[in-house]
Amino acid sequence: MFRRSFWFSTGVAAGVWATTKVNRKLRQLTPESLAVTAANKALETGHRIKDRAVGFALDVRDNMAQREAELGDALGINASVDAQLPPPRRLAAIENHHSPKYVDGSAYPTNSNNRNEDH
């Protein structure tokens, strides 16, 4: 009797285990479950691609800055400015009427280089 009850309980346990496995697999193969699985895999792939793209962009930016520094050194752009150079020239916003190009303090210059005069 003990032997029969052992095999009976073993069969019941095997049946429960098999039924659970089959039901779980059937739930995984429903269209909703497949859609969720596909969406999750797409998100994971997107995150992986984004991480690689960000890493690539940072590498490109670092190498670009390094190359610009090398080119600046080679062309002398990054060299220090000498103190002997004159300051940059600025155009006067208002003309000086005490300048020698005006004769007798008149309002119009005698030797104007202005090409925008009315002719």
ZIKA-V75688 format. One record per run of one state. SS is the DSSP state (H for helix, E for strand, - for the rest). FROM is the first residue (numbers start at 1). LEN is the number of residues. Records with the same first field share a line. If there is no record, write none. Layout:
SS=FROM-LEN  FROM-LEN
This chain:
-=1-1  29-2  76-44
H=2-27  31-45
